[in-house]
């Protein structure tokens, strides 16, 4: 992408509240290997997610890009530019994070290969179904993002520098949570296809995530560490676990009249934009294209 086109994407997205932010995250060499609650099982869950993001973001972008030429509304085209820019930067920053995690001893290559294989199954589906699958996965990531930003107690257990990349990513997931869905509405929004795409995504991705998580724990020598595994599983999937608390809201996606913006997160987004990027905010210095 030329600098002129890059500048156009940055300004276009920012004009509709979806600014692609170029970031410069710094991670201390003294950061603990198990950066979440000093627990290998929980930490490796986040490492597994990070490994899945770069190929996943590319799948999302490709599914939207295929239909972009059908969009004529200027605001919607600007929103797509912002979505593309944010997702591209997410992939780049998680590539950097994955290199760091690999240096810390985690196997980051195998899970990325697993994800690519699983996503290749979804690419066999019709283009409209791929876009519907993207909207389902964007629903999932938006729920995770909202949970992360709302749960102060959960965030407090993470390394204070490591959590910043996840807070940034979470905010931007909320900012662009409706973009892919709005494109899908433009091309027809088949309720039956949405249900089928959600089912296909669950069948393909849930086993992949479970196998990948177990593989990474085994490679790290922590699979079978009963105390660590039990604590980590409780934090993620226990009665009040990070993931288990969003599961009751997953079926919202298959409601006939579903739209991501039906659940309003604007106040949460505004609060976190100020907290992260306002004067003196946690990421004020790390935000490198603030003027865009």
N, C-alpha and C positions, 0 to 999 in steps of 0.2 A: 504494500500500500504506500503510495507517495505521501510526502509530508502534507501536501495540499489536501489530499483525500482524508488523511488522518485528522487534520484540523477540522474538516467538514463534519466528520463523524463525531468528534468531541463536542463541537458547538451545537450540532443538531440534537444530540442526546441531552445535553445540558438544558436546551431550550424547553424541554418537556419534563424536566426533573429526573432524567436518567443519565447523569454525567459519567462517562468512562474516566475513572480516576487513575492516573499513573502513580503507583506507590513505590516507596523505597523502604521496605521492612528490614529492620536490623534485628538479628537474633544473636544473643550473647553466647560465647563459647562455654560459659558456665551454666547455661540452661540445662536443667536435668533431662536425661534421656526420656524418662517417663514423665512427660510434662503435664499430664492431667492427674492430679491427686496422688502422684507418685505411684500410680497403678498401671501395670503393663497392659492389662486387658482393656481398660478404658482408653488409654493412650493409643493403643494399636487400632482401636475402632476409628479414632480420628485420623490416624495415618492411613488406614484403608480408604476412608472417604477422600482424603487428599489425593491418593493415588488414582482414584476413579474420576476426579474432576476434570483433568485435561482432556481425556478422550470423550467424557460425557459432555463437556461444554462444546466440543467440536460437533458432536451429534446434534445437540440443540440448535447450534448455529446453522448447520446444513439443512435441517428440517424447515427452519424459518426462511432461509435464503431461497429455497426452491420456489416459494410462493411470493417473494418480495415484489416481483414485478407486477403482481395483481393489485398492489396497494397504491391508490392514487391520492388518498387524504394526506396532506402535508404533515399534520401532527403525528399521524400513525407512522409515516415514513421516518420521521425524526425519532420516534420511540424505537423503531426497529434499529436505527443507527446506534442509539444508545445501548440497546440490548446487545447488539453485536460487539460493540466496543467493550462493554463491561464483561461479557463472557470471554472475549479474547484475552483480556487482562487477567481475569480469574485463572484461566488456563496457564498463562505465563507465570503468574505468581505462585501457583501451586506446583508448577514444574520446579521452580526455585526451591520451594519448601521441600519438595520430594527429594531433591538432591541433598539438602541438609539432613533430612531424616535418614537417607541412605548412608550418609557419612556417620550417623549415630548408630548404625548397625541394623537398621530395619531393611527388610527385603521389599523394595518399592517397585522393582521391575516386574516381578511375577504377578502381583495384583493388577498392574496396568495392562498386562497381556490378557489376563482373565477378563477384564472389563471390555477390552477391544473385541475379544471373541464373542462375548455375550451381546454387545451392541451390534456386531455384524449380523446376528440373528434378526434383530429388529430392522436392519436395513433391507431385509428381504420383503418386508411388508410394503404395501402401497404408500406412496409419498404422503398422502393425507393421513394415513394411519400412523406413520412416523411422526407427523406433526402432532397428532392427538396424543401419542405416547410422550412426546416432549412436554405437552401441557400437563399431563399427569405427573411427570417427574418434577416439573417446575412447581406444581402444587405441593409435592412432598418437600422439596427444598425450601419453599416459602414457609411451611409449617415448622421445619427445623430452625430456620432463621428466626422466626418470631419467638420460638421457645428459648433459643439461645439469648436473644436480646432482653427477654423479660425475666429470665431466671438468674437473679443476682447471686444466689447461693451456689448454683451450678458453676457459674463463671468464676467465682472466687476460688475454686479448687484448682484452676488452671494456672500455669506459669503466666505471670502478668505480661510478658512480652509476646509469648506465643498466642495468647488469646486475641491479640489485636488483629491478626490477619483473619481470624474467624469472625470477629465483630464487623470488620469492613465488608467481608464477603456476605455476611448475613444481611447487613443493611442494603446492599445492592441487589440481593435476591428479592427483597421486598419492593425495592424501587421498580424493578422490571417484571414483577410476578405476573402481570396480565398481558404482556406484549405478545408472547406466542399464542395465548388463548384468543386474543383479539384477531390475530391473523387467521386462526382456525375458524373463528366465527365468520370471517369474511368469505372463506371458501366453502361454507355450508354447515359446519358444526352438527354432524350426525351424532345423535345421542347413543345409538347402537354402536357406532364406531368408537366413541369415547369409552364405552364400557369394555369393548373388545381390546382396545389399546391399553387400558388400565390392567386388564387381566394378563395380557401378554407381557407387560412390563413387570408385573409381580412374579409371574412364572419364570421369567428370564433372570431378573435382577436379584430377587431375594435369595435364591439358592447361591448365586454367585457371590453375594456379599457375605453369606454365612461361611462358605468354603474359603473365601479369601481371608476373612478374619481369623478362622482357625489355622489356615496355612501360615499366616504371618506370626501368630502366637507360637506355632510349632517351630518355625525357623528361629524365633527369638528364644526358644527354650522355656517358654512360659505356659504352653498348653499342658494342662495337668497340674499347674500350681493352684491347688484347690482354693486356698484363701484369696489369692489375687484374682482368679477367675470369678469366684463367687461375688467378691466386692465389685468388680468391674461390670459383671452382668446385672447386678442390682442397680448400679448407677445408670446404666443404659436402659434396661428393660424391667426393672423392678416395679413395684406398685406405683411409685412416684418417679420412675426413671425418666431420663431425658427423652428417649424415643417413645416409650410407652405412653407418655402423656399426650403425644400428638396422634396416636393411632385412632382414637375415637373420631377424629376429624377427617381422616383419610376418605371415608365414604362420601363426604360432601361432593367430591369430584363427579360422582356418577348421578347426582341429582339432575333431573331434566333441565332445570333452569339455573344451573351452577354458573357463577362467574367469580374469578379470583378476587375482584374488588368488592364482592358482596360482604366480605369480612374486612372491615376498614382498619388498616394499619398506618394511616397517614400520621397520626399523632406520635406513634412509636418511631416512625421513620424520622420525623422532624426532630424529635428529642435526641436521637442518636446521631443525626447529621451535626447537630450543635455539639454534642458530647465528643464526637470524634474529630470533626473538621472545623469547628468554630475557633475563634481566636483563643489560643491556649489549650485547644482540645488535644486529646490523646494522640491523634494522628496528624495534627496540624503541620508539623515539620516533615512528615513522611509523604504528604500529598504534594506531588511535584508539578501538577498542571492546574493549580487552583484557579488561575485566570481563565481557563477554558470553560 
